Amino acid sequence: MHNRNHRNMIKDLSSFFPMQELNKHIY
């Protein structure tokens, strides 16, 4: 899987989207 890449993407997105929105996209 792409765990490392995913984590990096999440960090970048976290700056743009709020945590709640991020969770919705991830799950």
N, CA, C and O of each residue as an XYZ file, in Angstrom:
108
protein
N       0.841     -1.207      0.000
C       0.000      0.000      0.000
C       0.879      1.262      0.000
O       2.107      1.182      0.037
N       0.226      2.411     -0.042
C       0.980      3.674     -0.054
C       0.779      4.408      1.268
O       0.119      5.446      1.320
N       1.344      3.866      2.314
C       1.172      4.504      3.626
C       1.988      5.783      3.710
O       1.495      6.811      4.175
N       3.219      5.722      3.264
C       4.094      6.907      3.342
C       3.513      8.048      2.514
O       3.401      9.179      2.985
N       3.152      7.737      1.292
C       2.588      8.775      0.427
C       1.299      9.323      1.013
O       1.063     10.531      1.014
N       0.478      8.426      1.505
C      -0.799      8.844      2.079
C      -0.563      9.821      3.221
O      -1.231     10.851      3.315
N       0.369      9.500      4.068
C       0.639     10.378      5.229
C       1.072     11.761      4.736
O       0.628     12.777      5.270
N       1.910     11.798      3.753
C       2.366     13.089      3.221
C       1.182     13.868      2.650
O       1.045     15.069      2.883
N       0.350     13.185      1.916
C      -0.816     13.837      1.320
C      -1.717     14.397      2.414
O      -2.210     15.520      2.314
N      -1.923     13.608      3.447
C      -2.784     14.047      4.555
C      -2.216     15.316      5.174
O      -2.956     16.251      5.481
N      -0.922     15.344      5.352
C      -0.297     16.536      5.963
C      -0.543     17.752      5.078
O      -0.883     18.827      5.574
N      -0.374     17.584      3.781
C      -0.603     18.713      2.862
C      -2.070     19.134      2.894
O      -2.389     20.321      2.960
N      -2.951     18.143      2.845
C      -4.383     18.449      2.835
C      -4.806     19.073      4.154
O      -5.638     19.979      4.187
N      -4.231     18.585      5.227
C      -4.603     19.101      6.562
C      -4.470     20.619      6.581
O      -5.209     21.298      7.293
N      -3.544     21.149      5.813
C      -3.359     22.616      5.781
C      -4.523     23.276      5.028
O      -4.920     24.398      5.342
N      -5.054     22.571      4.044
C      -6.134     23.149      3.234
C      -7.505     22.834      3.827
O      -8.333     23.724      4.021
N      -7.730     21.537      4.114
C      -9.039     21.118      4.630
C      -8.982     20.903      6.138
O      -7.928     20.563      6.675
N     -10.092     21.094      6.817
C     -10.147     20.832      8.255
C     -10.067     19.343      8.544
O     -10.226     18.516      7.646
N      -9.823     19.013      9.784
C      -9.667     17.598     10.154
C     -10.933     16.802      9.840
O     -10.850     15.698      9.303
N     -12.075     17.337     10.162
C     -13.328     16.613      9.928
C     -13.494     16.301      8.446
O     -13.809     15.169      8.077
N     -13.286     17.288      7.611
C     -13.416     17.075      6.167
C     -12.418     16.020      5.705
O     -12.748     15.154      4.895
N     -11.218     16.098      6.215
C     -10.184     15.145      5.835
C     -10.621     13.730      6.181
O     -10.497     12.820      5.362
N     -11.124     13.547      7.373
C     -11.571     12.218      7.799
C     -12.617     11.679      6.838
O     -12.584     10.504      6.471
N     -13.528     12.520      6.438
C     -14.581     12.074      5.521
C     -13.964     11.591      4.212
O     -14.385     10.574      3.662
N     -12.976     12.313      3.719
C     -12.352     11.928      2.448
C     -11.555     10.642      2.602
O     -11.588      9.778      1.725
N     -10.846     10.513      3.703
C     -10.006      9.327      3.904
C     -10.879      8.088      4.063
O     -10.624      7.055      3.444
N     -11.905      8.199      4.892
C     -12.769      7.025      5.133
C     -14.016      7.133      4.281
O     -14.875      6.252      4.330
